[in-house]
Amino acid sequence: MSAKLTWPAPERNKQPILEVLERIVPSTGTLLEVASGTGQHAAHFAARLPALLYQPTDLEDANLASIRAWRSELSLPNLLAPLRLDVCESPWPVGEVQVVYNANMVHIAPWECAVGLFRGAARHLAPGGVLLMYGPFLVGGAHTAPSNQAFDEDLKRRDPRFGVRELEQVVALAAEHGVTFEERVQMPANNQSLIFRRSQAGSP
Ligand SMILES: C[S@@+](CC[C@H](N)C(=O)[O-])C[C@H]1O[C@@H](n2cnc3c(N)ncnc32)[C@H](O)[C@@H]1O
């Protein structure tokens, strides 16, 4: 049986996220995806951003196997073999990258993983490089939809360390690591794309 997983959410959101990525990524370089999940995003984005080297990663063996299955089905020259990457660990098994992309992770993991994401971005993102986060966020201390509030409560029941994050806290965390918030894009289904950039000068 194939290890290839197909989840409904990435099927729904992959095209709107691609449209944001197409606008912000450089014409060449490496895109590091943190927490790739099934690999559906990696497959979709690598096919449509052929000038970028696309490095998928995840923590879970089942997800890494699924990414491998998507990759072998597509045989895209720019889609690299997935790497095991725990965002909380240091160092990450990659060099310098021009883009970091992370979807739907920080609310479904302890806050330390958000810290790990920006700490890693500060180490690995090239000066001027871009970081795109996607998912639900509170804005101005408020949920952007009742369904997000219900989701938040459900996450916290599952694990009190989980929960929808506050945009302003994420922006402050990024700034501590020399990564500047540039733009918020309202996405379908009450999600947000958050665009950050590492300063040209490099380390904070
Ligand atoms: C809800 S899924 C999102 C997957 C994918 N980004 C998407 O949007 O479809 C959350 C992902 O976070 C990953 N994850 C959780 N904790 C992690 C950690 N400490 N380091 C790296 N990935 C982690 C899980 O393995 C899973 O793939």
The ligand as an ORCA input file, in Angstrom:
! r2SCAN-3c Opt
* xyz 0 1
  C      -1.674     20.300     10.937
  S      -0.230     19.620     10.278
  C       0.132     20.766      8.955
  C       0.885     20.125      7.850
  C       1.089     20.991      6.601
  N       1.965     22.103      6.853
  C      -0.229     21.471      6.066
  O      -0.540     22.660      6.177
  O      -0.970     20.627      5.531
  C       0.993     20.015     11.516
  C       2.379     19.518     11.151
  O       3.311     19.986     12.112
  C       4.281     18.985     12.277
  N       4.985     19.235     13.526
  C       4.493     19.225     14.784
  N       5.458     19.492     15.676
  C       6.594     19.694     14.962
  C       7.935     19.999     15.301
  N       8.317     20.127     16.589
  N       8.846     20.128     14.307
  C       8.482     19.986     13.017
  N       7.234     19.683     12.627
  C       6.303     19.541     13.594
  C       3.481     17.694     12.248
  O       4.268     16.551     12.013
  C       2.517     17.995     11.106
  O       3.039     17.626      9.870
*
